[in-house]
Amino acid sequence: MSAAEEGGVFHRARGRTLDAFPAEKESEWKGPFYFILGADPQFGLMKAWSTGDCDNGGDEWEQEIRLTEQAVQAINRLNPKPKFFVLCGDLIHATPGKPWRTEQTEDLKRVLKTVDRAIPLVLVSGNHDIGNAPTAETVEEFCQTWGDNYFSFWVGGILFLVLNSQLYQNPSQCPSLKQAQDQWLDEQLSIARQRHCQHAIVFQHIPLFLESIDEDDDDYFNLSKPTRKKLADKLIHAGVKVVFSGHYHRNAGGTYQNLDMVVSSAIGCQLGRDPHGLRVVVVTAEKIVHRYYSLDELSEKGIEGDLMDLIKKK
């Protein structure tokens, strides 16, 4: 399959934007809508975690295939359809250079190709996708496989920003890429301030924080204190309302000033007590409402009435 054909399936981001949503048609508020957020399908982690070898394990991923298929089937049945389906990183478990990376990628692509073509995919890079210390080469591999590693797009007057959080976590091997993302983000946040967009929303893999802006550095599950504070203040100044992330494989989150940090649990391997699931996010003129559903619950019952009322409200 050619890159162009794959782009038709994945609506892959190119040129720092998502062509599924032309800005000239989507920059004005049109009324409430919703999208589906998932995180960490991470094909291979369940086997690796069960054997205690997360660095080199992961030679089976049938469970993750079944769970991601269930997620896609649940999304495809929703009516009305969500505006898009975003996956907040760690698409697969095998990091660059590790065994089974190609096979995991191909299996995930096969499952994602069954997403209803009317529902664009928004794909976020995670540390397993580009490496804990990404390089120019690993980032380029992600871009060739899944699309740009950071980009923006408009939907119904809402500005969405997709960030490569690994460039904040450990840019030691690619400092110029971090500088480029920083410059681009400053430009995008300037646009957000100038345009007075209805809302601005960020997607990234690693959370700014898990519960509190002042929590200790985890060295893995959150960004360092200086980094998170600088980035959060910058987002707040531009009017960003919420940051959605994955990475923690548990539901968590908190609020800093008027910025909500929402950490969503995984489609794949769970590291806490949450069920495998997806998050429904409803955007209205006044607020952003979200709720986490187990895959079974969303498959069997769909979206609850109170959220549907918000979606249908004119």
C-alpha positions as CSV (number, residue, x, y, z in Angstrom):
1,M,0.0,0.0,0.0
2,S,1.4,3.4,-0.9
3,A,1.8,6.3,1.5
4,A,-1.1,8.1,-0.2
5,E,-3.4,5.1,0.2
6,E,-2.4,4.7,3.8
7,G,-3.1,8.4,4.3
8,G,-6.6,7.8,3.1
9,V,-7.1,5.2,5.8
10,F,-5.3,7.0,8.6
11,H,-5.9,10.7,7.6
12,R,-2.2,11.0,8.7
13,A,-1.0,14.5,9.7
14,R,1.2,16.1,7.2
15,G,2.6,19.6,7.0
16,R,1.8,20.1,10.7
17,T,-1.9,19.8,10.2
18,L,-4.6,17.2,9.6
19,D,-6.2,17.4,6.1
20,A,-9.3,15.6,7.3
21,F,-10.3,19.0,8.8
22,P,-9.6,21.9,6.5
23,A,-9.0,25.0,8.6
24,E,-11.1,27.3,6.3
25,K,-14.1,25.1,7.0
26,E,-13.6,24.3,10.7
27,S,-12.4,27.6,12.3
28,E,-15.8,28.8,13.4
29,W,-18.0,27.4,16.2
30,K,-20.8,25.2,14.8
31,G,-22.3,23.7,18.0
32,P,-21.6,20.8,20.4
33,F,-19.7,17.7,19.2
34,Y,-17.8,14.8,20.8
35,F,-14.7,12.8,20.1
36,I,-13.3,9.5,21.4
37,L,-10.0,9.3,23.2
38,G,-8.0,6.2,23.7
39,A,-4.4,5.5,24.9
40,D,-1.8,2.9,25.0
41,P,-3.0,0.0,22.9
42,Q,0.7,-0.9,23.2
43,F,0.8,-4.2,21.4
44,G,3.1,-6.6,23.3
45,L,3.1,-5.0,26.8
46,M,0.6,-7.5,28.4
47,K,2.9,-10.4,27.7
48,A,6.0,-8.4,28.6
49,W,4.5,-7.2,31.9
50,S,3.3,-10.7,32.8
51,T,6.8,-12.1,32.4
52,G,8.5,-9.2,34.1
53,D,10.7,-8.4,31.1
54,C,9.3,-5.1,29.8
55,D,12.5,-4.2,27.9
56,N,12.9,-7.4,25.8
57,G,9.6,-9.2,26.3
58,G,6.4,-8.8,24.3
59,D,6.5,-11.6,21.7
60,E,2.7,-12.0,21.8
61,W,0.0,-9.4,21.5
62,E,-3.2,-11.3,20.7
63,Q,-4.9,-9.8,23.8
64,E,-4.2,-6.3,22.6
65,I,-5.4,-7.1,19.2
66,R,-8.7,-8.3,20.6
67,L,-9.1,-5.3,22.9
68,T,-8.3,-2.8,20.1
69,E,-10.7,-4.6,17.8
70,Q,-13.4,-4.3,20.5
71,A,-12.6,-0.6,20.9
72,V,-12.9,0.0,17.1
73,Q,-16.2,-1.9,16.9
74,A,-17.7,0.0,19.8
75,I,-16.6,3.3,18.1
76,N,-18.0,2.3,14.7
77,R,-21.4,1.6,16.3
78,L,-21.8,5.0,17.9
79,N,-24.6,7.3,16.6
80,P,-24.0,10.1,15.9
81,K,-20.5,9.4,14.9
82,P,-17.6,11.1,16.9
83,K,-15.8,13.8,15.1
84,F,-12.5,11.8,15.4
85,F,-10.8,9.1,17.4
86,V,-7.5,10.1,19.0
87,L,-4.9,7.6,20.3
88,C,-2.6,9.3,22.9
89,G,0.6,7.4,22.2
90,D,2.3,4.1,22.8
91,L,0.7,2.5,19.8
92,I,3.0,-0.5,20.1
93,H,5.4,-1.8,22.8
94,A,8.6,-2.6,20.9
95,T,10.8,0.5,20.9
96,P,13.0,1.4,17.9
97,G,15.5,-1.4,17.3
98,K,13.7,-4.0,19.3
99,P,12.3,-7.3,18.0
100,W,8.7,-7.6,16.8
101,R,8.4,-3.8,16.1
102,T,7.5,-4.3,12.5
103,E,5.0,-7.1,13.2
104,Q,3.3,-5.1,16.0
105,T,3.1,-2.1,13.7
106,E,1.5,-4.1,10.9
107,D,-1.0,-5.7,13.2
108,L,-2.1,-2.4,14.6
109,K,-2.4,-0.9,11.2
110,R,-4.6,-3.8,10.2
111,V,-6.9,-3.2,13.1
112,L,-7.0,0.6,12.7
113,K,-7.9,0.2,9.0
114,T,-11.3,-1.0,10.2
115,V,-12.2,2.3,11.8
116,D,-15.2,3.8,10.0
117,R,-13.7,6.1,7.3
118,A,-16.0,8.9,8.4
119,I,-14.1,9.0,11.7
120,P,-10.6,10.4,11.2
121,L,-7.8,9.1,13.3
122,V,-5.5,11.4,15.3
123,L,-2.3,9.6,16.3
124,V,0.0,10.9,19.1
125,S,3.6,9.7,19.5
126,G,4.6,8.0,22.8
127,N,7.9,7.0,24.3
128,H,7.6,3.4,23.0
129,D,6.9,4.8,19.5
130,I,10.0,6.9,19.2
131,G,12.2,5.7,22.1
132,N,12.8,7.0,25.6
133,A,15.7,9.1,24.2
134,P,14.4,9.8,20.7
135,T,16.7,10.6,17.8
136,A,16.1,12.4,14.5
137,E,16.0,8.9,13.0
138,T,13.4,7.4,15.3
139,V,11.2,10.5,15.0
140,E,11.4,10.3,11.3
141,E,10.4,6.7,11.4
142,F,7.3,7.6,13.3
143,C,6.5,10.3,10.9
144,Q,6.8,8.0,7.9
145,T,4.7,5.3,9.6
146,W,2.0,7.3,11.4
147,G,2.3,10.9,10.4
148,D,3.7,14.1,11.9
149,N,4.8,13.9,15.5
150,Y,3.3,17.3,16.4
151,F,0.6,19.2,14.6
152,S,-2.5,21.3,15.0
153,F,-6.0,21.2,13.6
154,W,-9.4,23.0,14.0
155,V,-12.7,21.3,14.5
156,G,-15.8,23.5,14.8
157,G,-14.0,26.5,16.2
158,I,-11.8,24.4,18.6
159,L,-8.1,24.5,18.2
160,F,-6.4,21.1,18.9
161,L,-2.7,20.8,19.5
162,V,-0.9,17.5,19.3
163,L,2.5,17.5,21.0
164,N,5.5,15.2,21.1
165,S,6.0,15.0,24.9
166,Q,9.2,13.0,24.6
167,L,10.8,16.1,23.3
168,Y,10.1,17.5,26.8
169,Q,11.0,14.4,28.7
170,N,14.4,13.7,27.1
171,P,15.5,15.7,24.1
172,S,19.2,14.9,24.7
173,Q,19.7,13.1,21.4
174,C,17.7,15.6,19.3
175,P,17.8,19.1,20.8
176,S,17.1,20.8,17.5
177,L,13.8,19.0,17.2
178,K,12.8,20.2,20.6
179,Q,13.7,23.8,19.6
180,A,11.6,23.4,16.5
181,Q,8.6,22.1,18.4
182,D,9.0,25.0,21.0
183,Q,9.0,27.6,18.2
184,W,6.0,26.0,16.5
185,L,4.1,25.8,19.7
186,D,4.7,29.4,20.5
187,E,3.3,30.3,17.1
188,Q,0.2,28.2,17.6
189,L,-0.5,29.6,21.0
190,S,-0.1,33.1,19.6
191,I,-2.8,32.2,17.1
192,A,-5.0,30.8,19.9
193,R,-4.7,34.1,21.8
194,Q,-5.4,36.2,18.7
195,R,-8.3,34.2,17.4
196,H,-10.0,33.9,20.8
197,C,-11.0,30.3,19.8
198,Q,-13.9,28.7,21.6
199,H,-11.6,26.3,23.4
200,A,-8.0,25.1,22.9
201,I,-7.2,21.5,23.8
202,V,-3.8,19.6,23.9
203,F,-3.1,16.0,23.3
204,Q,0.2,14.5,24.4
205,H,1.4,11.1,25.7
206,I,3.2,11.9,29.0
207,P,1.1,13.8,31.5
208,L,2.3,17.2,32.8
209,F,1.5,15.8,36.2
210,L,-0.6,12.9,37.6
211,E,-2.4,14.7,40.4
212,S,-0.7,18.0,41.3
213,I,1.6,20.5,39.5
214,D,3.8,20.4,42.7
215,E,4.1,16.6,42.9
216,D,7.6,15.0,42.9
217,D,9.3,14.1,39.7
218,D,8.6,10.5,38.8
219,D,11.3,10.3,36.1
220,Y,9.0,8.3,34.0
221,F,5.2,8.9,34.4
222,N,5.3,12.7,34.6
223,L,7.3,15.6,33.3
224,S,10.0,17.2,35.5
225,K,8.8,20.0,37.7
226,P,10.6,22.9,35.8
227,T,9.4,21.5,32.5
228,R,5.8,20.9,33.5
229,K,5.5,24.3,35.2
230,K,6.9,26.2,32.2
231,L,4.7,24.4,29.7
232,A,1.6,24.6,31.8
233,D,2.0,28.3,32.4
234,K,2.5,28.8,28.6
235,L,-0.7,26.9,27.8
236,I,-2.7,28.7,30.5
237,H,-1.6,32.1,29.1
238,A,-2.9,31.1,25.7
239,G,-6.3,30.0,27.0
240,V,-5.8,26.2,26.8
241,K,-8.5,24.5,28.9
242,V,-7.4,20.9,29.1
243,V,-4.5,18.6,28.4
244,F,-5.3,14.9,27.6
245,S,-2.7,12.2,28.0
246,G,-2.1,8.5,28.5
247,H,1.1,6.8,29.5
248,Y,0.1,6.0,33.1
249,H,-2.1,3.0,32.3
250,R,-4.4,4.3,35.0
251,N,-7.0,7.1,35.2
252,A,-5.6,10.1,37.1
253,G,-5.4,13.9,36.8
254,G,-5.8,17.2,38.5
255,T,-6.2,20.9,38.0
256,Y,-3.6,23.7,37.9
257,Q,-5.2,27.2,38.0
258,N,-7.8,26.8,35.2
259,L,-6.0,24.0,33.3
260,D,-7.3,20.5,33.7
261,M,-4.9,17.6,33.3
262,V,-6.7,14.4,32.3
263,V,-4.8,11.2,32.4
264,S,-6.7,8.4,30.6
265,S,-6.2,4.7,31.2
266,A,-5.3,2.2,28.5
267,I,-7.0,0.2,25.8
268,G,-4.3,-2.3,26.5
269,C,-2.4,-3.3,29.6
270,Q,-3.8,-2.0,32.9
271,L,-1.3,-1.2,35.7
272,G,-4.0,-0.3,38.2
273,R,-7.7,-1.2,38.8
274,D,-9.3,0.5,35.8
275,P,-10.9,-1.5,33.1
276,H,-9.7,-1.5,29.5
277,G,-11.5,1.5,28.1
278,L,-12.0,4.7,26.1
279,R,-12.9,8.2,27.1
280,V,-15.9,10.1,25.6
281,V,-15.2,13.8,25.4
282,V,-18.1,16.2,24.7
283,V,-17.3,19.8,23.7
284,T,-20.0,22.5,24.2
285,A,-19.7,26.3,23.9
286,E,-19.3,26.6,27.7
287,K,-17.4,23.5,28.8
288,I,-15.6,20.3,28.0
289,V,-17.1,17.2,29.6
290,H,-15.5,13.8,29.6
291,R,-16.2,10.3,31.0
292,Y,-14.2,7.1,30.9
293,Y,-16.1,4.0,29.7
294,S,-15.0,0.4,29.9
295,L,-14.9,-1.3,26.5
296,D,-17.7,-3.6,27.6
297,E,-19.8,-0.8,28.8
298,L,-19.4,1.3,25.6
299,S,-19.9,-1.7,23.4
300,E,-23.1,-2.8,25.2
301,K,-24.7,0.5,26.3
302,G,-23.2,3.2,24.2
303,I,-23.0,6.8,25.5
304,E,-25.2,7.7,28.4
305,G,-28.2,10.0,28.1
306,D,-26.8,13.0,29.9
307,L,-23.9,13.2,27.5
308,M,-26.1,12.6,24.5
309,D,-28.2,15.5,25.6
310,L,-25.2,17.8,25.6
311,I,-24.2,16.6,22.1
312,K,-27.7,17.3,20.7
313,K,-28.1,20.6,22.5
314,K,-28.3,23.5,20.0
